[in-house]
Amino acid sequence: MRYLVAVFFTLLIVACGGYKPAPQYANDIFAEPVLVKVKMDPEDPDAGVFLQDEIAKMAVNRLNLTLTKNVNLAKSYIVVNSYTINTTPLNYDENGNIIRYSVNAAIEFAIKDKFGFWSKNIVASEYVDVKPEATTSALDKEKAGKVAIQKALDTFVVAVMQRSRKVGKDKAEVEDKKAKYEESVQETTTTVTNAQTIPEETTTQSTNVFAQSSQYEQTESFDINIVPTDSDTPLQDATVYK
């Protein structure tokens, strides 16, 4: 099922205007090294440890990013400020007994890349069938929760690709505006004589065009609470990334 989902998103990216490998998209937006950090929920620390391990593996193996565990060295962040793994009854038999559960992973990502801060809230689910009058065991729930987390990371990879494509489109528009501005300045310069000055209105218009073209170069501002670490000390080794 995860394979079908990945194929679907790949075809979607292709249909939107071409394909290139995920690492190329990631390289377009992430400055390395990258810090991966999950703010642990004391109610479910095991899921948090697994999530952090899976994000690190995804970043290295799928996005080809170089990671660091030292906050002071990091140039980009992939942070999870909160996560929730919950179980919801989904289907019932004719007697009202639960026969299927949905195990849901809700993950709140906060990311800092070359172009500023952005966020992505992802919910993914895995399903567990049970016998009538039975309940999901802790082991079944844990397994389903891990699958749901992995599905959520599939969606995160697609979000990185979409972010990269948007950045590329915006940069192209900026370059186009700058080119038009420079062309208009050149034309204005060649038409005036040494005794003439550029009309104030033309200067104002040119300045406005340049101001618009420079907007994207400014750091984007988002109200995101980035929590890369619980202290100012370097992060402790929590996993082997490869």
TORVEX-175045 format. One record per residue (C-alpha): residue number from 1; residue in three letters; x, y, z. Coordinates in Angstrom, 2 decimals. Example, Ala and Ser with C-alpha at 12.3 -4.5 7.8 and 13.67 -1.06 7.14 Angstrom:
R  num  residu       xx       yy       zz
R    1     ALA    12.30    -4.50     7.80
R    2     SER    13.67    -1.06     7.14
//
This chain:
R  num  residu       xx       yy       zz
R    1     MET     0.00     0.00     0.00
R    2     ARG     2.82     2.42     0.84
R    3     TYR     4.35     1.61    -2.54
R    4     LEU     1.10     2.56    -4.31
R    5     VAL     0.93     5.82    -2.37
R    6     ALA     4.53     6.67    -3.28
R    7     VAL     3.85     5.88    -6.96
R    8     PHE     0.75     8.08    -6.91
R    9     PHE     2.63    11.07    -5.50
R   10     THR     5.48    10.52    -7.98
R   11     LEU     3.04    10.56   -10.89
R   12     LEU     1.45    13.69    -9.45
R   13     ILE     4.80    15.48    -9.37
R   14     VAL     5.53    14.38   -12.93
R   15     ALA     2.15    15.63   -14.11
R   16     CYS     2.82    19.01   -12.49
R   17     GLY     5.81    19.70   -14.70
R   18     GLY     8.65    17.22   -14.83
R   19     TYR    10.50    14.87   -12.54
R   20     LYS    13.81    14.87   -10.76
R   21     PRO    14.98    12.73    -7.82
R   22     ALA    13.90    13.74    -4.32
R   23     PRO    17.50    14.49    -3.19
R   24     GLN    17.76    17.20    -5.87
R   25     TYR    14.62    18.87    -4.56
R   26     ALA    15.97    18.66    -1.00
R   27     ASN    19.34    20.09    -2.04
R   28     ASP    17.56    23.09    -3.59
R   29     ILE    16.08    24.19    -0.25
R   30     PHE    18.13    22.73     2.62
R   31     ALA    21.44    24.16     3.80
R   32     GLU    23.55    21.42     5.39
R   33     PRO    24.12    20.06     7.91
R   34     VAL    20.55    19.54     9.05
R   35     LEU    19.35    19.02    12.61
R   36     VAL    16.57    16.48    13.19
R   37     LYS    14.79    16.78    16.52
R   38     VAL    11.54    15.50    17.99
R   39     LYS    10.24    17.15    21.13
R   40     MET     9.35    14.10    23.18
R   41     ASP     5.84    13.66    24.53
R   42     PRO     6.16    12.28    28.08
R   43     GLU     2.89    10.41    27.49
R   44     ASP     4.38     8.44    24.58
R   45     PRO     8.19     8.71    24.47
R   46     ASP     8.64     5.40    22.60
R   47     ALA     6.73     6.72    19.59
R   48     GLY     8.84     9.88    19.74
R   49     VAL    12.12     7.95    19.67
R   50     PHE    10.90     5.85    16.73
R   51     LEU     9.70     8.98    14.92
R   52     GLN    13.04    10.74    15.35
R   53     ASP    14.91     7.68    14.10
R   54     GLU    12.65     7.40    11.05
R   55     ILE    12.96    11.09    10.19
R   56     ALA    16.74    10.81    10.38
R   57     LYS    16.75     7.73     8.13
R   58     MET    14.40     9.47     5.71
R   59     ALA    16.59    12.58     5.61
R   60     VAL    19.76    10.56     4.92
R   61     ASN    18.52     7.72     2.72
R   62     ARG    15.75     9.44     0.76
R   63     LEU    16.76    13.11     0.70
R   64     ASN    20.54    12.52     0.84
R   65     LEU    21.02    15.19     3.50
R   66     THR    23.97    15.47     5.88
R   67     LEU    22.81    15.55     9.50
R   68     THR    24.25    16.96    12.68
R   69     LYS    23.30    16.45    16.31
R   70     ASN    24.92    19.72    17.37
R   71     VAL    22.57    22.70    17.46
R   72     ASN    25.45    25.13    17.04
R   73     LEU    26.50    23.56    13.73
R   74     ALA    23.06    23.13    12.18
R   75     LYS    22.13    25.34     9.23
R   76     SER    18.65    23.86     8.72
R   77     TYR    16.12    22.14    10.98
R   78     ILE    13.51    19.43    10.63
R   79     VAL    11.70    19.64    13.94
R   80     VAL     8.60    17.93    15.31
R   81     ASN     7.05    20.09    17.98
R   82     SER     4.21    17.66    18.70
R   83     TYR     2.93    14.24    17.67
R   84     THR    -0.03    12.10    18.62
R   85     ILE    -0.70     8.42    18.03
R   86     ASN    -4.31     7.50    18.72
R   87     THR    -6.70     4.64    18.04
R   88     THR   -10.22     5.15    16.71
R   89     PRO   -12.95     2.50    16.26
R   90     LEU   -13.72     2.34    12.55
R   91     ASN   -16.08    -0.54    11.71
R   92     TYR   -18.63    -2.55    13.70
R   93     ASP   -20.33    -5.88    13.09
R   94     GLU   -24.10    -6.38    13.13
R   95     ASN   -23.99    -6.82    16.91
R   96     GLY   -22.20    -3.53    17.48
R   97     ASN   -18.82    -5.07    18.19
R   98     ILE   -15.73    -3.27    16.93
R   99     ILE   -14.06    -5.24    14.15
R  100     ARG   -11.68    -2.63    12.75
R  101     TYR    -9.62     0.18    14.24
R  102     SER    -7.84     3.12    12.68
R  103     VAL    -4.47     3.96    14.24
R  104     ASN    -3.67     7.58    13.40
R  105     ALA    -0.36     9.45    13.51
R  106     ALA    -0.74    13.25    13.66
R  107     ILE     2.61    15.02    13.32
R  108     GLU     3.35    18.75    13.42
R  109     PHE     6.52    19.59    11.50
R  110     ALA     8.38    22.91    11.75
R  111     ILE    11.13    23.36     9.18
R  112     LYS    13.85    25.93     8.64
R  113     ASP    15.56    25.88     5.24
R  114     LYS    17.51    28.32     3.05
R  115     PHE    14.43    30.42     2.43
R  116     GLY    12.91    30.70     5.89
R  117     PHE    10.49    28.84     8.12
R  118     TRP     7.54    26.71     7.07
R  119     SER     5.31    24.13     8.68
R  120     LYS     3.47    21.00     7.69
R  121     ASN     0.84    19.18     9.70
R  122     ILE     0.40    15.59     8.52
R  123     VAL    -2.10    12.93     9.54
R  124     ALA    -1.67     9.36     8.32
R  125     SER    -3.49     6.18     9.29
R  126     GLU    -3.04     2.44     9.40
R  127     TYR    -5.88    -0.04     9.94
R  128     VAL    -6.14    -3.02    12.28
R  129     ASP    -8.76    -5.76    11.93
R  130     VAL    -9.83    -7.52    15.13
R  131     LYS   -12.16   -10.34    16.04
R  132     PRO   -15.59    -9.43    17.48
R  133     GLU   -15.52    -8.52    21.18
R  134     ALA   -11.72    -8.25    21.05
R  135     THR    -9.64    -5.13    21.54
R  136     THR    -6.43    -4.07    19.85
R  137     SER    -3.43    -5.37    21.69
R  138     ALA    -0.63    -3.01    22.64
R  139     LEU     1.63    -4.77    20.14
R  140     ASP    -0.88    -4.40    17.29
R  141     LYS    -1.32    -0.72    18.07
R  142     GLU     2.43    -0.16    18.22
R  143     LYS     2.98    -1.87    14.85
R  144     ALA     0.16     0.07    13.22
R  145     GLY     1.43     3.31    14.73
R  146     LYS     4.87     2.74    13.19
R  147     VAL     3.34     2.11     9.78
R  148     ALA     1.25     5.28    10.12
R  149     ILE     4.41     7.26    10.96
R  150     GLN     6.17     5.88     7.89
R  151     LYS     3.20     6.85     5.73
R  152     ALA     3.34    10.36     7.21
R  153     LEU     7.02    10.61     6.22
R  154     ASP     6.10     9.62     2.65
R  155     THR     3.84    12.66     2.65
R  156     PHE     6.61    14.81     4.14
R  157     VAL     8.96    13.91     1.26
R  158     VAL     6.28    15.07    -1.18
R  159     ALA     5.92    18.30     0.83
R  160     VAL     9.67    18.92     0.45
R  161     MET     9.36    18.45    -3.31
R  162     GLN     6.41    20.83    -3.47
R  163     ARG     8.27    23.42    -1.39
R  164     SER    11.25    23.19    -3.73
R  165     ARG     9.09    23.60    -6.82
R  166     LYS     7.35    26.64    -5.32
R  167     VAL    10.67    28.23    -4.39
R  168     GLY    11.97    27.62    -7.90
R  169     LYS     8.89    29.18    -9.44
R  170     ASP     9.09    32.23    -7.18
R  171     LYS    12.81    32.68    -7.88
R  172     ALA    12.14    32.54   -11.62
R  173     GLU     9.51    35.26   -11.25
R  174     VAL    11.96    37.39    -9.25
R  175     GLU    14.65    37.01   -11.90
R  176     ASP    12.15    37.92   -14.61
R  177     LYS    11.15    41.09   -12.74
R  178     LYS    14.80    42.05   -12.24
R  179     ALA    15.56    41.48   -15.92
R  180     LYS    12.63    43.65   -16.97
R  181     TYR    13.68    46.34   -14.51
R  182     GLU    17.27    46.36   -15.77
R  183     GLU    16.01    46.47   -19.36
R  184     SER    13.75    49.41   -18.61
R  185     VAL    16.59    51.28   -16.89
R  186     GLN    18.88    50.63   -19.85
R  187     GLU    16.29    51.89   -22.31
R  188     THR    15.66    54.99   -20.21
R  189     THR    19.39    55.70   -19.91
R  190     THR    20.00    55.50   -23.66
R  191     THR    17.17    57.90   -24.46
R  192     VAL    18.19    60.76   -22.21
R  193     THR    20.89    63.24   -23.00
R  194     ASN    23.56    64.50   -20.66
R  195     ALA    21.45    67.56   -20.01
R  196     GLN    18.32    65.59   -19.15
R  197     THR    17.36    63.81   -15.99
R  198     ILE    15.16    60.79   -15.54
R  199     PRO    11.59    61.86   -14.72
R  200     GLU    10.68    61.37   -11.10
R  201     GLU     7.67    59.24   -12.04
R  202     THR     9.82    56.80   -14.04
R  203     THR    12.33    56.54   -11.20
R  204     THR     9.54    55.82    -8.72
R  205     GLN     8.06    53.12   -10.95
R  206     SER    11.46    51.49   -11.45
R  207     THR    12.13    51.55    -7.72
R  208     ASN     8.77    49.90    -7.06
R  209     VAL     9.51    47.14    -9.56
R  210     PHE    12.87    46.47    -7.91
R  211     ALA    11.26    46.46    -4.45
R  212     GLN     8.75    43.86    -5.63
R  213     SER    11.49    41.72    -7.15
R  214     SER    13.42    41.79    -3.88
R  215     GLN    10.55    40.64    -1.67
R  216     TYR    11.32    36.96    -1.99
R  217     GLU    14.91    37.44    -0.94
R  218     GLN    13.77    38.59     2.47
R  219     THR    13.36    36.01     5.22
R  220     GLU     9.83    34.70     5.38
R  221     SER     8.13    35.29     8.70
R  222     PHE     6.01    32.58    10.30
R  223     ASP     4.66    32.27    13.81
R  224     ILE     6.26    28.89    14.41
R  225     ASN     7.77    27.85    17.69
R  226     ILE    11.03    26.18    16.67
R  227     VAL    12.25    23.93    19.47
R  228     PRO    15.45    22.33    18.13
R  229     THR    16.67    21.09    21.48
R  230     ASP    15.72    20.88    25.13
R  231     SER    18.89    22.69    26.18
R  232     ASP    21.86    24.58    24.78
R  233     THR    24.07    21.52    24.88
R  234     PRO    24.75    19.38    21.81
R  235     LEU    22.16    16.66    21.25
R  236     GLN    23.00    13.26    22.63
R  237     ASP    23.45    10.32    20.27
R  238     ALA    20.05     8.64    19.98
R  239     THR    20.37     6.53    16.88
R  240     VAL    22.59     5.25    14.10
R  241     TYR    21.49     7.18    11.04
R  242     LYS    22.48     4.62     8.42
//
